[in-house]
Amino acid sequence: MESIETLIPDNEGNHLVVVLTFYDNSQKTDTFQIPSEFADIEIADISIEKLELSQPLGIRAFFKMCQWLIMQFSQYSNTVFSFICSTDPLETNHDKVAPELYRWNLFEALYKRYVMILDKGGIDSKEIIVGPNGYQTYARIFYRASQTPVIHLVVAHLNNKYNQ
């Protein structure tokens, strides 16, 4: 698997680490069961982590992250991207909200801020919930209209991956 990684500072002493991990051809055909007529489509997972877990993260890093992701969506126009919120513990001032929902609300707010740019770039998205009951989390898939015929295969893979 090939990956692209960037370190995004918040200019307050913390960073976001954003990684795009691309599936190789054998995974696309064997794991996703992508039909041969769509074999040229790339599939990548988006991973987002805060470098210093014990430190707050300045909002500037989130905006920079969105700009970087939009550049990647443009540069890798033949790629379906998926993002799944982590269920790892998270220290916040919102103890009545599950970590994955807190992360999803933040990601969703950022997504809505940039949705017009994505629309202009011809990028659609689909929100899904993955994982077994009691351990569910949120996900979003970013794709173009030409990739629509295989999106159900990506969703099925994510559901299988997180239902185990």
C-alpha positions as CSV (number, residue, x, y, z in Angstrom):
1,M,0.0,0.0,0.0
2,E,1.3,3.4,-1.0
3,S,0.6,6.3,1.4
4,I,0.9,10.1,1.4
5,E,1.4,11.8,4.8
6,T,1.4,15.4,5.8
7,L,2.0,17.1,9.1
8,I,-0.2,20.2,9.7
9,P,0.8,22.6,12.5
10,D,-1.7,24.6,14.4
11,N,0.9,27.3,15.2
12,E,0.2,26.7,18.9
13,G,2.5,23.8,19.5
14,N,0.4,20.9,18.2
15,H,-0.1,19.2,14.8
16,L,-2.5,17.0,12.8
17,V,-1.1,14.0,11.0
18,V,-3.1,13.3,7.9
19,V,-2.4,10.1,5.9
20,L,-3.9,8.9,2.7
21,T,-3.4,5.2,2.3
22,F,-4.0,3.8,-1.2
23,Y,-5.1,0.2,-1.7
24,D,-3.1,-1.7,-4.3
25,N,-4.6,-3.4,-7.4
26,S,-4.9,-6.8,-5.8
27,Q,-6.8,-5.4,-2.9
28,K,-9.2,-3.6,-5.2
29,T,-10.0,-6.8,-7.2
30,D,-9.8,-9.3,-4.3
31,T,-11.0,-7.4,-1.3
32,F,-13.4,-4.8,-2.9
33,Q,-14.2,-7.0,-5.9
34,I,-14.0,-4.0,-8.2
35,P,-15.1,-5.1,-11.7
36,S,-12.4,-5.0,-14.4
37,E,-14.0,-2.1,-16.2
38,F,-13.4,0.0,-13.1
39,A,-9.9,-1.3,-12.3
40,D,-8.4,2.2,-13.0
41,I,-10.3,3.7,-10.0
42,E,-8.1,4.2,-7.0
43,I,-9.3,3.8,-3.4
44,A,-7.7,5.5,-0.4
45,D,-8.4,5.7,3.3
46,I,-8.0,9.1,5.1
47,S,-6.5,8.9,8.6
48,I,-6.4,12.0,10.8
49,E,-4.6,12.0,14.2
50,K,-3.7,14.7,16.6
51,L,0.1,14.5,17.3
52,E,0.0,15.6,21.0
53,L,-3.1,14.0,22.5
54,S,-2.8,15.8,25.8
55,Q,-2.7,19.3,24.2
56,P,-5.5,21.2,22.6
57,L,-5.4,21.7,18.9
58,G,-5.9,25.1,17.4
59,I,-8.7,25.4,14.8
60,R,-6.3,26.7,12.2
61,A,-5.0,23.2,11.7
62,F,-8.4,21.9,10.8
63,F,-8.8,24.6,8.1
64,K,-5.4,23.8,6.7
65,M,-6.3,20.1,6.8
66,C,-9.4,20.7,4.7
67,Q,-7.5,22.8,2.2
68,W,-4.9,20.0,1.9
69,L,-7.5,17.3,1.5
70,I,-9.3,19.3,-1.3
71,M,-5.9,19.6,-3.1
72,Q,-5.5,15.8,-2.8
73,F,-9.1,15.3,-4.1
74,S,-8.2,17.5,-7.1
75,Q,-4.8,15.9,-7.7
76,Y,-6.1,12.3,-7.4
77,S,-9.3,12.8,-9.3
78,N,-9.7,9.1,-10.0
79,T,-9.7,8.2,-6.4
80,V,-12.5,7.3,-4.0
81,F,-11.6,8.5,-0.5
82,S,-13.1,7.2,2.7
83,F,-12.9,8.7,6.2
84,I,-14.0,6.8,9.4
85,C,-14.2,8.5,12.8
86,S,-12.1,6.9,15.4
87,T,-13.8,5.4,18.5
88,D,-10.6,5.9,20.6
89,P,-11.1,7.7,23.9
90,L,-11.0,11.5,23.6
91,E,-10.7,14.1,26.4
92,T,-13.1,16.9,25.8
93,N,-15.2,19.3,27.8
94,H,-18.3,17.4,26.4
95,D,-18.4,14.3,28.5
96,K,-22.0,13.6,27.5
97,V,-21.0,13.1,23.9
98,A,-19.3,9.9,22.7
99,P,-15.8,10.4,21.2
100,E,-16.8,9.3,17.7
101,L,-19.9,11.6,17.7
102,Y,-17.8,14.5,18.9
103,R,-15.2,13.8,16.1
104,W,-18.0,13.4,13.6
105,N,-19.7,16.6,14.5
106,L,-16.4,18.4,14.1
107,F,-15.6,16.7,10.8
108,E,-19.2,17.4,9.6
109,A,-19.0,21.1,10.5
110,L,-15.7,21.4,8.5
111,Y,-17.3,19.4,5.6
112,K,-20.3,21.7,5.4
113,R,-17.9,24.7,5.4
114,Y,-16.2,23.4,2.3
115,V,-19.1,21.6,0.5
116,M,-19.5,24.3,-2.1
117,I,-15.8,23.9,-3.1
118,L,-16.3,20.1,-3.3
119,D,-19.4,20.6,-5.4
120,K,-17.6,22.8,-7.9
121,G,-14.9,20.2,-8.1
122,G,-17.5,17.5,-9.0
123,I,-17.0,15.7,-5.7
124,D,-20.0,13.9,-4.2
125,S,-20.1,12.3,-0.8
126,K,-22.0,9.7,1.1
127,E,-22.4,9.4,4.8
128,I,-22.6,5.9,6.4
129,I,-22.6,4.4,9.8
130,V,-20.2,1.4,10.2
131,G,-19.6,-1.2,12.9
132,P,-21.7,-3.6,15.0
133,N,-24.4,-2.4,17.4
134,G,-22.9,-0.7,20.4
135,Y,-19.6,0.0,18.5
136,Q,-20.8,2.1,15.6
137,T,-19.0,5.0,14.2
138,Y,-19.5,7.4,11.4
139,A,-17.9,7.5,7.9
140,R,-18.0,9.6,4.8
141,I,-17.0,8.5,1.2
142,F,-15.9,11.1,-1.3
143,Y,-16.2,10.3,-5.0
144,R,-17.0,11.6,-8.5
145,A,-20.1,10.7,-10.6
146,S,-18.0,8.4,-12.8
147,Q,-17.2,6.3,-9.7
148,T,-20.8,5.9,-8.5
149,P,-21.2,2.3,-9.8
150,V,-18.6,1.0,-7.4
151,I,-19.5,3.1,-4.3
152,H,-21.7,0.3,-2.9
153,L,-18.6,-2.0,-3.0
154,V,-16.6,0.5,-1.0
155,V,-19.4,0.8,1.5
156,A,-19.7,-3.0,1.8
157,H,-15.9,-3.2,2.4
158,L,-16.1,-0.6,5.2
159,N,-19.1,-2.3,6.8
160,N,-17.3,-5.7,6.7
161,K,-14.0,-4.2,8.0
162,Y,-15.7,-2.6,11.0
163,N,-18.2,-5.2,11.8
164,Q,-15.5,-7.7,12.8
